[in-house]
Each structure stands twice: as structure tokens, then as C-alpha cells.
Amino acid sequence: PFDFLPLDDPSTIAAFGQWPDLHETQPVNAVTGEAPPFLLMTGDSDKTVYPRNSRRLAARLKEAGTRQRLIEYPGISHAEILLALSRPLRWRAPVLEDIRKFFEGLQTAAKRS
């Protein structure tokens, strides 16, 4: 999770609830223009780390001028993103192919500069 306020889950409350400035606990608030390229992948059915986390981080990275790509997979849950990397379940979502394309795009851009 990159942006999980308000604290509404027992695990995040236990981990961060005593911190004096909750905004300091949010990775989304640490984005700078120095950030490396990001590939953010989420399932629109993820109830563990809601897609809004990736959407907000992508927006912040874009504002900072950082190369980023956000991919949302319809009907995919939190664990299914990883499961779709396995050979028997690759039909669920093109996760591996999207990772390959992202890194190929970085290599192409690096060759041009």
C-alpha cells in the first residue's frame, strides 16, 4: 500500500496508529522527481490493497515528472496478480507480458538518450 489513510484496518492501526504525523507514514508522500520509473499493477477486485493506492501513486509520480505506468486488471484480486505469473494461470491476466513490455520500453528509451 502506498496511500492507506485513513487507518481503517487493525494491522495498519497497530503498525502506524501511534505515529505522531500519519502523513509521514505514507509512501505516496515521499515522491520526488528523482524517483526511478515505476510499473504499478493492480487488480480492480483487490480488497487487500485497494487500487486507489496505485492510482494515487501514479498520479503523484506523473506530477513529479517520473515515468510511470499503471495497469489495472479487470476481475483480478491481490493474489491473482502474482498467480498470473505462473505458467498454468497466465491466461488470467497478461502480467508477465506487461512487465516485459515495460522493461523493453525502458531499454529502448535508454538507447535513444
SEDREN-18762 format. One record per residue (C-alpha): residue number from 0; x, y, z; residue in three letters. Coordinates in nm, 4 decimals. Each point is the difference from the previous one (the first is absolute). Last residue first. Layout:
NUM	X	Y	Z	ala
...
//
This chain:
112	1.9401	0.9005	-2.4919	ser
111	-0.1556	-0.2208	-0.2659	arg
110	0.1478	-0.3210	0.1429	lys
109	-0.1453	0.0819	0.3425	ala
108	-0.3480	0.0458	-0.1481	ala
107	0.0174	-0.3396	-0.1698	thr
106	0.1172	-0.1648	0.3226	gln
105	-0.2801	0.1616	0.1974	leu
104	-0.2574	-0.1126	-0.2570	gly
103	0.1376	-0.3541	0.0157	glu
102	-0.0431	0.0164	0.3763	phe
101	-0.3663	0.0970	-0.0271	phe
100	-0.0684	-0.2527	-0.2762	lys
99	0.1420	-0.2861	0.2066	arg
98	-0.2040	0.0989	0.3050	ile
97	-0.3149	0.0172	-0.2158	asp
96	0.0721	-0.3459	-0.1451	glu
95	0.0429	-0.1477	0.3472	leu
94	-0.3245	0.1562	0.1240	val
93	-0.2164	-0.0964	-0.2993	pro
92	-0.2969	-0.0954	0.2204	ala
91	-0.1890	-0.3223	0.0788	arg
90	0.1476	-0.1947	-0.2974	trp
89	0.3342	-0.0017	0.1791	arg
88	-0.1410	-0.2496	0.2505	leu
87	0.1780	-0.3245	-0.0949	pro
86	0.3336	0.1763	-0.0666	arg
85	0.0122	0.1927	0.3245	ser
84	0.0124	0.3782	-0.0257	leu
83	-0.3789	0.0185	0.0249	ala
82	0.0299	-0.1278	0.3577	leu
81	0.1818	0.3183	0.0939	leu
80	-0.2767	0.2311	-0.1226	ile
79	-0.2543	-0.2539	0.1272	glu
78	0.1099	0.0567	0.3588	ala
77	-0.1420	0.3525	0.0163	his
76	-0.3163	-0.0677	-0.2011	ser
75	-0.0623	0.0097	-0.3757	ile
74	-0.3427	0.0682	-0.1544	gly
73	0.1311	0.2674	-0.2333	pro
72	0.3766	0.0534	0.0057	tyr
71	0.1143	0.3522	0.0731	glu
70	0.3305	0.1096	-0.1534	ile
69	0.1756	0.3158	0.1142	leu
68	0.3111	0.1126	-0.1823	arg
67	0.2497	0.2493	0.1310	gln
66	0.2757	0.2261	-0.1243	arg
65	0.0602	0.2641	0.2623	thr
64	-0.0918	0.3618	-0.0654	gly
63	-0.0917	0.0733	0.3620	ala
62	-0.3686	0.0398	-0.0945	glu
61	0.0177	-0.3379	-0.1768	lys
60	0.1474	-0.1617	0.3093	leu
59	-0.2739	0.1501	0.2138	arg
58	-0.2717	-0.1244	-0.2367	ala
57	0.1513	-0.3488	-0.0135	ala
56	0.0175	-0.0079	0.3809	leu
55	-0.3643	0.1005	0.0248	arg
54	-0.1120	-0.2640	-0.2508	arg
53	0.2108	-0.2685	0.1683	ser
52	-0.1595	0.0591	0.3397	asn
51	-0.3472	0.0450	-0.1548	arg
50	0.0296	-0.3600	-0.1218	pro
49	-0.0730	-0.1229	0.3543	tyr
48	0.2680	-0.2047	0.1685	val
47	-0.1698	-0.3055	0.1492	thr
46	-0.3400	0.0348	-0.1736	lys
45	0.1441	-0.0302	-0.3511	asp
44	-0.2843	-0.0379	-0.2517	ser
43	0.1345	0.2713	-0.2350	asp
42	0.3256	-0.1910	-0.0066	gly
41	0.3124	0.2019	0.0335	thr
40	0.3248	0.0543	-0.1843	met
39	0.2297	0.2983	0.0428	leu
38	0.3122	0.0200	-0.2153	leu
37	0.2189	0.2793	0.1290	phe
36	0.2928	0.1848	-0.1570	pro
35	0.2536	0.1224	0.2567	pro
34	-0.0863	0.2799	0.2432	ala
33	0.2157	0.3145	-0.0124	glu
32	-0.2999	0.2220	-0.0775	gly
31	-0.1151	-0.0657	0.3537	thr
30	-0.2547	-0.2304	0.1585	val
29	0.0182	-0.0306	0.3797	ala
28	-0.3678	0.0799	0.0648	asn
27	-0.1154	-0.3080	-0.1921	val
26	0.2046	-0.2115	0.2405	pro
25	-0.2424	0.0925	0.2820	gln
24	0.1320	-0.0215	0.3548	thr
23	0.1017	0.3669	0.0126	glu
22	-0.3647	0.0972	-0.0603	his
21	-0.0828	-0.1731	0.3287	leu
20	0.1846	0.2623	0.2050	asp
19	0.0253	-0.1076	0.3663	pro
18	0.0393	-0.3755	-0.0683	trp
17	-0.2097	-0.1977	0.2485	gln
16	-0.2429	-0.1422	-0.2560	gly
15	0.2718	-0.1154	-0.2405	phe
14	0.0525	-0.3745	0.0456	ala
13	-0.2977	-0.0893	0.2186	ala
12	-0.2371	0.2247	-0.1983	ile
11	0.1371	-0.1434	-0.3238	thr
10	-0.0629	-0.3561	0.1215	ser
9	-0.3450	0.0761	0.1436	pro
8	-0.1168	0.1532	-0.3301	asp
7	-0.1540	0.3459	-0.0274	asp
6	0.2969	0.2340	0.0119	leu
5	-0.1236	0.2870	-0.2121	pro
4	0.2291	0.0007	-0.1802	leu
3	0.1549	-0.2823	-0.2013	phe
2	0.2013	0.1732	-0.2719	asp
1	0.2779	-0.2218	-0.1341	phe
0	-0.1246	-0.3436	0.0922	pro
//
